[in-house]
Amino acid sequence: MVSDISIDSDHPFETNFSVDEAILQLSLTAGALRLFRASAMTTFLFGVCRWYLFNLQQKMLNKVKNFVKPIIFIADCLSNTLTNYMGKKISILEDDQGIREIVELIFSQEDYEVTGFANVNDFMSRKCNTVPDLFLLDVMLPDGNGLNVCDMLKSEEATSNVPVLMMSAHADLITMKNQCKADGFIAKPFDIDHLINMVKGAI
């Protein structure tokens, strides 16, 4: 039987305890130290795992980006090709039905999307939410003047940057240039190739 260890009673914070109790206390302390070391190791390992997973995630993201980049490039090329294939939009204001139909046919065959109007009233009633790529206007009209329509288009924010070509068999080209801000003037009767080149150059 292990004898008790006596502690001086003059020390109020010390009590008598046996050797067995001391060994038990030391064992508990050693266990606590081992638990602390295990906990510290676990924390360290957890930190290493987080660092590894973060780097792995970054590498995977870089691989995904490198894979997606050519796909985006191809999609942009296809979009531009489709846009060019679908053709540009042209609005024609011409009161002569024969000339209007011929011009519509010519540019439709050139893969343009053409919309024709016979008078100013119909032209002004068009869908303004769809802005064409070019306006082709006659000067002499039954209910107005193409020069005034040109000035109106150039003064509106939505159409100010859209090219306007004027056509006339009567008005002088110099007079038309002085009276409106059109981007080009075509004299009637016009050559078909010249008309097509004027439109292509303006758009």
Secondary structure, DSSP 8 states (H G I E B T S, - for coil): ---EE---TT-TT---EEHHHHHHHHHHHHHHHHHHHHHHHHHHHHHHHHHHHHHHHHHHHHHHHHHHHHHHHHHHHHHHHHHHHH--EEEEE-S-HHHHHHHHHHHHHTT-EEEEESSHHHHHTS-TTS--SEEEEESEETTEEHHHHHHHHHHSTTTTTS-EEEEESSS-HHHHHHH---SEEEESS--HHHHHHHHHHH-
